[in-house]
Amino acid sequence: MTTTTSARPLSTIASEIYADWSAKGKGINYAAKPYLDAMFSLNSINDPYFADSGKSIVLYFLANARSYTGPKAKAIKAELKAMAGLK
C-alpha cells in the first residue's frame, strides 16, 4: 500500500514561521522578511511570484533565515528544503 502526503501550502508555512519567529522576541531578519512576505501569496513551490519561481523564493528565504533557530525552525526549514529538492 502506497501513501502519499501532500505538501502544506507555502502560505500556511509562512504563517507558522511568522508566528514562531515573532514569538522569540528578536524580530524577523530584514533580509529574510521580503521572502517570507512573498511566501504568504504562494500555495505551491511551483507557483510563480512575479519574475521569480516559488522555489527561488524558498531558497532565498532559507539563505537569509539563519537567525531563525530552535526546534520548530529546524523542522520547518527541513520541510522547505524537502519541498525544494534539497537534502
The first five atom37 places (N, CA, C, CB, O) and aatype in JSON, in Angstrom:
{
  "aatype": [12, 16, 16, 16, 16, 15, 0, 1, 14, 10, 15, 16, 9, 0, 15, 6, 9, 18, 0, 3, 17, 15, 0, 11, 7, 11, 7, 9, 2, 18, 0, 0, 11, 14, 18, 10, 3, 0, 12, 13, 15, 10, 2, 15, 9, 2, 3, 14, 18, 13, 0, 3, 15, 7, 11, 15, 9, 19, 10, 18, 13, 10, 0, 2, 0, 1, 15, 18, 16, 7, 14, 11, 0, 11, 0, 9, 11, 0, 6, 10, 11, 0, 12, 0, 7, 10, 11],
  "atom_mask": [
    [1, 1, 1, 1, 1],
    [1, 1, 1, 1, 1],
    [1, 1, 1, 1, 1],
    [1, 1, 1, 1, 1],
    [1, 1, 1, 1, 1],
    [1, 1, 1, 1, 1],
    [1, 1, 1, 1, 1],
    [1, 1, 1, 1, 1],
    [1, 1, 1, 1, 1],
    [1, 1, 1, 1, 1],
    [1, 1, 1, 1, 1],
    [1, 1, 1, 1, 1],
    [1, 1, 1, 1, 1],
    [1, 1, 1, 1, 1],
    [1, 1, 1, 1, 1],
    [1, 1, 1, 1, 1],
    [1, 1, 1, 1, 1],
    [1, 1, 1, 1, 1],
    [1, 1, 1, 1, 1],
    [1, 1, 1, 1, 1],
    [1, 1, 1, 1, 1],
    [1, 1, 1, 1, 1],
    [1, 1, 1, 1, 1],
    [1, 1, 1, 1, 1],
    [1, 1, 1, 0, 1],
    [1, 1, 1, 1, 1],
    [1, 1, 1, 0, 1],
    [1, 1, 1, 1, 1],
    [1, 1, 1, 1, 1],
    [1, 1, 1, 1, 1],
    [1, 1, 1, 1, 1],
    [1, 1, 1, 1, 1],
    [1, 1, 1, 1, 1],
    [1, 1, 1, 1, 1],
    [1, 1, 1, 1, 1],
    [1, 1, 1, 1, 1],
    [1, 1, 1, 1, 1],
    [1, 1, 1, 1, 1],
    [1, 1, 1, 1, 1],
    [1, 1, 1, 1, 1],
    [1, 1, 1, 1, 1],
    [1, 1, 1, 1, 1],
    [1, 1, 1, 1, 1],
    [1, 1, 1, 1, 1],
    [1, 1, 1, 1, 1],
    [1, 1, 1, 1, 1],
    [1, 1, 1, 1, 1],
    [1, 1, 1, 1, 1],
    [1, 1, 1, 1, 1],
    [1, 1, 1, 1, 1],
    [1, 1, 1, 1, 1],
    [1, 1, 1, 1, 1],
    [1, 1, 1, 1, 1],
    [1, 1, 1, 0, 1],
    [1, 1, 1, 1, 1],
    [1, 1, 1, 1, 1],
    [1, 1, 1, 1, 1],
    [1, 1, 1, 1, 1],
    [1, 1, 1, 1, 1],
    [1, 1, 1, 1, 1],
    [1, 1, 1, 1, 1],
    [1, 1, 1, 1, 1],
    [1, 1, 1, 1, 1],
    [1, 1, 1, 1, 1],
    [1, 1, 1, 1, 1],
    [1, 1, 1, 1, 1],
    [1, 1, 1, 1, 1],
    [1, 1, 1, 1, 1],
    [1, 1, 1, 1, 1],
    [1, 1, 1, 0, 1],
    [1, 1, 1, 1, 1],
    [1, 1, 1, 1, 1],
    [1, 1, 1, 1, 1],
    [1, 1, 1, 1, 1],
    [1, 1, 1, 1, 1],
    [1, 1, 1, 1, 1],
    [1, 1, 1, 1, 1],
    [1, 1, 1, 1, 1],
    [1, 1, 1, 1, 1],
    [1, 1, 1, 1, 1],
    [1, 1, 1, 1, 1],
    [1, 1, 1, 1, 1],
    [1, 1, 1, 1, 1],
    [1, 1, 1, 1, 1],
    [1, 1, 1, 0, 1],
    [1, 1, 1, 1, 1],
    [1, 1, 1, 1, 1]
  ],
  "atom_positions": [
    [[0.84, -1.18, 0.0], [0.0, 0.0, 0.0], [0.89, 1.25, 0.0], [-0.96, 0.0, 1.22], [1.81, 1.36, 0.81]],
    [[0.61, 2.16, -0.9], [1.39, 3.38, -1.02], [0.57, 4.55, -0.48], [1.81, 3.63, -2.49], [-0.59, 4.73, -0.83]],
    [[1.2, 5.32, 0.36], [0.54, 6.52, 0.86], [1.29, 7.73, 0.33], [0.47, 6.54, 2.41], [2.52, 7.73, 0.26]],
    [[0.54, 8.73, -0.02], [1.16, 9.96, -0.48], [0.79, 11.08, 0.48], [0.73, 10.31, -1.93], [-0.33, 11.13, 0.99]],
    [[1.72, 11.94, 0.7], [1.44, 13.1, 1.53], [1.6, 14.33, 0.66], [2.38, 13.16, 2.78], [2.54, 14.43, -0.14]],
    [[0.71, 15.23, 0.81], [0.81, 16.45, 0.02], [1.52, 17.5, 0.86], [-0.58, 16.94, -0.44], [1.38, 17.55, 2.08]],
    [[2.26, 18.34, 0.19], [2.98, 19.4, 0.86], [1.98, 20.45, 1.35], [4.02, 20.04, -0.08], [0.97, 20.72, 0.71]],
    [[2.3, 21.02, 2.49], [1.45, 22.1, 3.01], [1.62, 23.33, 2.12], [1.81, 22.43, 4.49], [2.68, 23.53, 1.53]],
    [[0.59, 24.14, 2.03], [0.72, 25.39, 1.26], [1.81, 26.29, 1.86], [-0.62, 26.15, 1.23], [1.95, 26.37, 3.08]],
    [[2.56, 26.95, 1.0], [3.61, 27.85, 1.49], [3.05, 28.97, 2.34], [4.39, 28.43, 0.33], [3.7, 29.43, 3.28]],
    [[1.84, 29.42, 2.03], [1.24, 30.48, 2.84], [1.0, 30.01, 4.27], [-0.08, 30.94, 2.2], [1.14, 30.8, 5.21]],
    [[0.64, 28.75, 4.45], [0.44, 28.18, 5.79], [1.78, 28.1, 6.53], [-0.2, 26.78, 5.7], [1.87, 28.44, 7.71]],
    [[2.81, 27.66, 5.82], [4.14, 27.57, 6.42], [4.64, 28.97, 6.79], [5.13, 26.88, 5.45], [5.23, 29.15, 7.85]],
    [[4.4, 29.94, 5.92], [4.82, 31.32, 6.2], [4.15, 31.85, 7.47], [4.49, 32.23, 5.01], [4.78, 32.53, 8.27]],
    [[2.87, 31.55, 7.64], [2.15, 31.98, 8.85], [2.77, 31.36, 10.09], [0.66, 31.61, 8.76], [2.93, 32.03, 11.12]],
    [[3.12, 30.09, 9.99], [3.74, 29.4, 11.13], [5.11, 29.99, 11.45], [3.86, 27.9, 10.84], [5.45, 30.18, 12.62]],
    [[5.9, 30.27, 10.41], [7.21, 30.88, 10.62], [7.06, 32.25, 11.27], [7.97, 31.01, 9.27], [7.75, 32.57, 12.24]],
    [[6.15, 33.06, 10.72], [5.96, 34.41, 11.24], [5.59, 34.38, 12.72], [4.86, 35.14, 10.44], [6.15, 35.13, 13.52]],
    [[4.65, 33.51, 13.08], [4.22, 33.42, 14.48], [5.35, 32.95, 15.39], [3.01, 32.47, 14.6], [5.57, 33.51, 16.46]],
    [[6.07, 31.92, 14.95], [7.14, 31.37, 15.77], [8.31, 32.34, 15.9], [7.63, 30.05, 15.18], [8.82, 32.56, 17.0]],
    [[8.73, 32.92, 14.79], [9.87, 33.83, 14.81], [9.54, 35.09, 15.61], [10.29, 34.2, 13.37], [10.38, 35.59, 16.36]],
    [[8.33, 35.61, 15.45], [7.91, 36.8, 16.19], [7.84, 36.54, 17.69], [6.56, 37.29, 15.69], [8.16, 37.41, 18.49]],
    [[7.43, 35.33, 18.06], [7.29, 34.97, 19.47], [8.65, 34.91, 20.18], [6.58, 33.63, 19.6], [8.71, 35.01, 21.4]],
    [[9.72, 34.76, 19.42], [11.05, 34.68, 20.02], [11.54, 36.05, 20.48], [12.03, 34.08, 19.02], [12.52, 36.14, 21.21]],
    [[10.86, 37.12, 20.05], [11.18, 38.46, 20.5], [12.38, 39.11, 19.84], [0.0, 0.0, 0.0], [12.77, 40.22, 20.22]],
    [[12.98, 38.46, 18.85], [14.16, 39.02, 18.19], [13.8, 39.83, 16.95], [15.12, 37.92, 17.81], [14.59, 40.64, 16.48]],
    [[12.61, 39.62, 16.44], [12.23, 40.25, 15.18], [12.72, 39.43, 14.01], [0.0, 0.0, 0.0], [13.73, 38.73, 14.09]],
    [[12.0, 39.51, 12.92], [12.34, 38.75, 11.72], [13.49, 39.45, 11.0], [11.1, 38.6, 10.78], [13.47, 40.67, 10.82]],
    [[14.46, 38.67, 10.6], [15.63, 39.21, 9.91], [15.2, 40.02, 8.7], [16.59, 38.07, 9.48], [14.36, 39.58, 7.91]],
    [[15.77, 41.21, 8.56], [15.38, 42.13, 7.48], [15.62, 41.53, 6.1], [16.15, 43.44, 7.6], [14.88, 41.84, 5.16]],
    [[16.63, 40.68, 5.96], [16.94, 40.1, 4.65], [16.01, 38.94, 4.31], [18.39, 39.63, 4.62], [15.78, 38.66, 3.13]],
    [[15.47, 38.27, 5.32], [14.55, 37.14, 5.1], [13.11, 37.61, 4.94], [14.65, 36.15, 6.25], [12.3, 36.93, 4.32]],
    [[12.78, 38.77, 5.51], [11.39, 39.24, 5.54], [10.74, 39.37, 4.16], [11.34, 40.56, 6.23], [9.59, 38.94, 4.02]],
    [[11.4, 39.93, 3.13], [10.72, 40.03, 1.84], [10.34, 38.66, 1.26], [11.61, 40.77, 0.85], [9.31, 38.51, 0.6]],
    [[11.17, 37.67, 1.51], [10.89, 36.32, 1.0], [9.8, 35.64, 1.81], [12.15, 35.48, 1.01], [8.99, 34.89, 1.27]],
    [[9.8, 35.89, 3.12], [8.71, 35.38, 3.96], [7.4, 36.03, 3.53], [8.99, 35.66, 5.46], [6.38, 35.34, 3.41]],
    [[7.41, 37.33, 3.29], [6.21, 38.03, 2.82], [5.72, 37.45, 1.48], [6.48, 39.54, 2.67], [4.52, 37.28, 1.28]],
    [[6.65, 37.15, 0.59], [6.28, 36.57, -0.71], [5.65, 35.2, -0.54], [7.52, 36.47, -1.63], [4.72, 34.84, -1.26]],
    [[6.14, 34.43, 0.42], [5.6, 33.09, 0.65], [4.13, 33.12, 1.07], [6.43, 32.37, 1.71], [3.41, 32.15, 0.85]],
    [[3.69, 34.23, 1.67], [2.28, 34.35, 2.06], [1.34, 34.28, 0.85], [2.05, 35.67, 2.81], [0.18, 33.89, 1.0]],
    [[1.83, 34.64, -0.32], [0.98, 34.64, -1.51], [1.14, 33.39, -2.37], [1.27, 35.86, -2.35], [0.56, 33.29, -3.45]],
    [[1.94, 32.43, -1.89], [2.19, 31.22, -2.66], [1.49, 30.01, -2.04], [3.69, 30.95, -2.75], [1.43, 29.86, -0.82]],
    [[0.97, 29.18, -2.9], [0.37, 27.93, -2.45], [1.39, 26.81, -2.55], [-0.89, 27.59, -3.27], [1.57, 26.02, -1.62]],
    [[2.06, 26.75, -3.69], [2.98, 25.67, -4.0], [4.35, 26.22, -4.35], [2.45, 24.81, -5.15], [4.49, 27.38, -4.74]],
    [[5.35, 25.4, -4.2], [6.7, 25.79, -4.59], [6.81, 25.96, -6.11], [7.71, 24.74, -4.1], [7.77, 26.55, -6.6]],
    [[5.83, 25.44, -6.83], [5.81, 25.56, -8.29], [5.1, 26.83, -8.77], [5.13, 24.35, -8.89], [5.11, 27.12, -9.97]],
    [[4.51, 27.59, -7.87], [3.82, 28.82, -8.23], [4.82, 29.92, -8.57], [2.89, 29.28, -7.08], [5.88, 30.0, -7.95]],
    [[4.5, 30.77, -9.54], [5.38, 31.9, -9.82], [5.11, 33.05, -8.85], [5.2, 32.39, -11.28], [4.0, 33.21, -8.35]],
    [[6.13, 33.83, -8.6], [5.99, 35.06, -7.83], [6.64, 36.16, -8.67], [6.67, 34.95, -6.38], [7.85, 36.35, -8.64]],
    [[5.82, 36.86, -9.4], [6.28, 37.84, -10.39], [7.29, 37.14, -11.3], [6.92, 39.1, -9.7], [6.93, 36.15, -11.94]],
    [[8.53, 37.63, -11.39], [9.51, 37.02, -12.31], [10.26, 35.85, -11.67], [10.52, 38.08, -12.77], [11.05, 35.19, -12.34]],
    [[10.02, 35.6, -10.38], [10.71, 34.52, -9.68], [9.82, 33.29, -9.56], [11.15, 34.99, -8.28], [8.6, 33.37, -9.71]],
    [[10.45, 32.18, -9.31], [9.69, 30.95, -9.05], [9.49, 30.81, -7.55], [10.43, 29.7, -9.64], [10.22, 31.4, -6.75]],
    [[8.5, 30.03, -7.17], [8.29, 29.74, -5.76], [9.52, 29.09, -5.15], [0.0, 0.0, 0.0], [9.87, 29.35, -3.99]],
    [[10.16, 28.23, -5.93], [11.36, 27.56, -5.44], [12.45, 28.57, -5.12], [11.88, 26.53, -6.47], [13.11, 28.45, -4.08]],
    [[12.66, 29.55, -5.98], [13.71, 30.54, -5.71], [13.37, 31.38, -4.48], [13.91, 31.46, -6.93], [14.26, 31.74, -3.71]],
    [[12.09, 31.69, -4.29], [11.67, 32.43, -3.09], [12.03, 31.64, -1.84], [10.15, 32.74, -3.12], [12.58, 32.19, -0.89]],
    [[11.71, 30.34, -1.84], [12.01, 29.48, -0.7], [13.52, 29.4, -0.47], [11.42, 28.06, -0.92], [13.98, 29.49, 0.67]],
    [[14.28, 29.23, -1.53], [15.73, 29.14, -1.39], [16.33, 30.44, -0.87], [16.37, 28.76, -2.72], [17.23, 30.42, -0.03]],
    [[15.85, 31.57, -1.37], [16.33, 32.87, -0.86], [15.95, 33.04, 0.61], [15.74, 34.03, -1.71], [16.74, 33.55, 1.4]],
    [[14.74, 32.61, 0.97], [14.35, 32.69, 2.37], [15.31, 31.88, 3.23], [12.89, 32.19, 2.55], [15.83, 32.37, 4.23]],
    [[15.55, 30.63, 2.84], [16.43, 29.77, 3.62], [17.83, 30.36, 3.74], [16.5, 28.39, 2.98], [18.46, 30.26, 4.8]],
    [[18.32, 30.96, 2.68], [19.65, 31.55, 2.71], [19.74, 32.74, 3.66], [20.06, 31.98, 1.32], [20.81, 33.03, 4.2]],
    [[18.62, 33.43, 3.87], [18.62, 34.63, 4.7], [18.02, 34.42, 6.08], [17.88, 35.72, 4.0], [17.93, 35.37, 6.87]],
    [[17.6, 33.21, 6.38], [16.91, 32.95, 7.66], [17.79, 32.19, 8.64], [15.64, 32.16, 7.41], [17.29, 31.4, 9.44]],
    [[19.07, 32.42, 8.6], [19.98, 31.7, 9.5], [19.75, 32.05, 10.96], [21.41, 31.99, 9.14], [20.07, 31.24, 11.84]],
    [[19.22, 33.22, 11.24], [18.97, 33.6, 12.64], [17.65, 33.04, 13.17], [18.97, 35.12, 12.77], [17.34, 33.2, 14.35]],
    [[16.89, 32.38, 12.31], [15.66, 31.7, 12.74], [16.08, 30.32, 13.23], [14.6, 31.6, 11.56], [16.4, 29.44, 12.44]],
    [[16.07, 30.15, 14.55], [16.59, 28.93, 15.16], [15.58, 28.31, 16.13], [17.9, 29.23, 15.88], [14.55, 28.9, 16.45]],
    [[15.91, 27.13, 16.56], [15.09, 26.4, 17.51], [14.54, 25.14, 16.88], [0.0, 0.0, 0.0], [14.67, 24.94, 15.67]],
    [[13.93, 24.28, 17.69], [13.43, 23.0, 17.18], [12.37, 23.15, 16.1], [12.87, 22.19, 18.31], [12.38, 22.43, 15.1]],
    [[11.44, 24.1, 16.29], [10.39, 24.31, 15.29], [10.99, 24.86, 14.0], [9.31, 25.29, 15.83], [10.61, 24.44, 12.91]],
    [[11.93, 25.78, 14.13], [12.6, 26.35, 12.96], [13.34, 25.26, 12.19], [13.59, 27.46, 13.37], [13.3, 25.23, 10.96]],
    [[13.99, 24.38, 12.91], [14.72, 23.29, 12.26], [13.77, 22.39, 11.47], [15.49, 22.45, 13.3], [14.08, 21.99, 10.35]],
    [[12.62, 22.08, 12.06], [11.64, 21.23, 11.38], [11.05, 21.92, 10.15], [10.51, 20.84, 12.35], [10.9, 21.3, 9.1]],
    [[10.74, 23.19, 10.28], [10.16, 23.93, 9.16], [11.18, 24.09, 8.03], [9.67, 25.32, 9.62], [10.84, 23.92, 6.86]],
    [[12.42, 24.4, 8.38], [13.46, 24.52, 7.36], [13.68, 23.19, 6.64], [14.78, 25.01, 7.99], [13.89, 23.17, 5.43]],
    [[13.63, 22.09, 7.38], [13.77, 20.77, 6.75], [12.62, 20.51, 5.79], [13.82, 19.66, 7.83], [12.82, 19.96, 4.71]],
    [[11.41, 20.92, 6.17], [10.24, 20.78, 5.3], [10.42, 21.59, 4.03], [8.95, 21.22, 6.04], [10.14, 21.1, 2.93]],
    [[10.88, 22.83, 4.16], [11.1, 23.68, 2.99], [12.2, 23.13, 2.09], [11.45, 25.1, 3.43], [12.08, 23.15, 0.87]],
    [[13.27, 22.63, 2.7], [14.35, 22.04, 1.91], [13.86, 20.82, 1.15], [15.52, 21.65, 2.8], [14.23, 20.63, -0.01]],
    [[13.04, 20.0, 1.77], [12.49, 18.83, 1.09], [11.62, 19.25, -0.07], [11.67, 17.96, 2.07], [11.67, 18.63, -1.14]],
    [[10.82, 20.29, 0.11], [9.95, 20.8, -0.96], [10.81, 21.3, -2.13], [9.04, 21.94, -0.44], [10.43, 21.15, -3.3]],
    [[11.95, 21.9, -1.81], [12.83, 22.46, -2.85], [13.74, 21.41, -3.47], [13.66, 23.57, -2.26], [14.48, 21.7, -4.41]],
    [[13.67, 20.2, -2.96], [14.5, 19.13, -3.51], [15.91, 19.1, -2.97], [0.0, 0.0, 0.0], [16.8, 18.51, -3.57]],
    [[16.12, 19.74, -1.82], [17.43, 19.73, -1.16], [17.43, 18.68, -0.07], [17.77, 21.13, -0.58], [16.37, 18.24, 0.37]],
    [[18.59, 18.27, 0.36], [18.69, 17.29, 1.45], [18.85, 17.97, 2.75], [19.83, 16.33, 1.22], [18.95, 17.31, 3.79]]
  ]
}
